[in-house]
Amino acid sequence: MPDPIRKQVLDKAATATLGDRARAYGTPTPNMTCAGKLKTIYQLYAGDKYSLAHDEAIELLLTKIGRIATGEKGHLDNYVDGAAYFAIAAECQSEIDALDKANADQYELPLEGKKVQDINAAEFKRVKPLPFPKKKV
């Protein structure tokens, strides 16, 4: 009988994080502390200027920067992923900005004039998805 799926997942996670990744990124505590501090500073200065989607991409980028600061020098994957997260952040914010202009009446939520990035988890459950335009193929 095969191992339960949770054991399979945990075994793969242990192998991944205790092998090559541990050598490339170092131990988790300094890496996570560095990334957490970078994110705190970003949030302090950026506030609610950008969309949640944009901020999530930037936070993933800051995780990569934390890995660069605390991990193995020259690990190319961090730079490639970082460049991708910057591009993703720009694309996400561009889509949200376009929605703000094109669908302001649909984008405004019936929650005391709040926009999507300003709502909490309880309010979020009551919100319908945004009318994202279909991608042209």
N, C-alpha and C positions, 0 to 999 in steps of 0.2 A: 504494500500500500504506500503510495507516495506521501511525502510530507505535506502537512496542511499548507495552503497557499501563504498564510502569514509567515510561516517559518521559511518558506522559499524566498519570500520578499526580504525578510530580515537577513537571511544568509547572503543574498546577493548584495544587499546594502552594506553589510559588514565587509565583504570582499572588496567592493568598490571603494569604500571610504578608508579602509585600512591599508590599501595597496598603493597604486599609482597616484590616486588623488591625495593621499596623505603625504606622499613625497613631493607632489607639485604644489600643494596649498598649505602644507604645514598642519599643525594641530588645530582643531576647530575653534577653541576658545579665543586665541588672539585674532583669528580671521573673522569670526562672528562679531567680536567686540569692535574691531576696526570698521567693519561694514555697518554695524549698528550706529556707531558714532557718526559716520559719514551720512547716513540716512537721517539721523536726528538733525544734523546741521542743515541738510537740504530742506527738510520739512520746515525748519525754523525760518529760513529765508524765503522759500517759495510759497509757503502758506497754501492758500487755495487758488492760486493763480492759474494752475493748469488742471486738466481733467485727471480723473483717477487712472484712466488707461495710460496717459502720459507718465504720471508719477510712478506707476508700477514698473514701466519700462526703465525709467531712470533709477529706481531702487534696485532693479536687477543689474543695471550697469554699475551701481555703487557696490554691489556685492562683488562684481568682477574687480573693481578697483581695490576693494579690501583684499582680495586674493593676490593682486599684483603687489600690494604693499607688504603683505605678510608671508607670501609663498615663495616658491622657486623663481628666481630671476629668469625672464625671457620665455615664460610659458605662453606660446603664441595663441593658444585657445582663448585666453583671457582678452587679448586684444581684438581678435576676430569677433567674439561674442559681444564685447563692449561696443564695437562699431555697429554691429547689428542692432543692439538695444537703443543706441542713439537714433538710428534710422527709424526703428519701430516707434520710439517716442514721438518723433516728428510726424510720422504718418498718423498716429492715433490722435494727436492734438489737431492736426489738419482736418481730420474727419469730424471731430467734435466741433471745431470752429465753423466748418461748413454747415453742420446741423444747426448751430446757434443762429446762423444767418438765414438759412433756407427754411427752417422749420421751427422758428422761435415759439410759435403758439403750441406746437406738438411737444417740443422739448421741455417747455416749462411744466413743472409737475404740480398737481393739485395739492401741494403740501406747503401752504403758506408762502408761495413764490420761490421755493427752493429749487435749485438745479440739481442734477444727478450727483455731482461731486459733493454736495452739501448735506446729503441725507444720511441718517444712521441706519443700523441694521433692521430695526423694527419697522421704520418707514419704508425701507427698501422692499420688503415683502409685498407692499401694496402698489408698487410702481410697475407699470407696463414697460416692456422693452422699448428702447428708442427706435425710431424709424430709420435705421441705417439704409442708405441706398444700395441697391444691388450692384455688384461689380460687373462691368462689361467684359465679356470674354472675347 
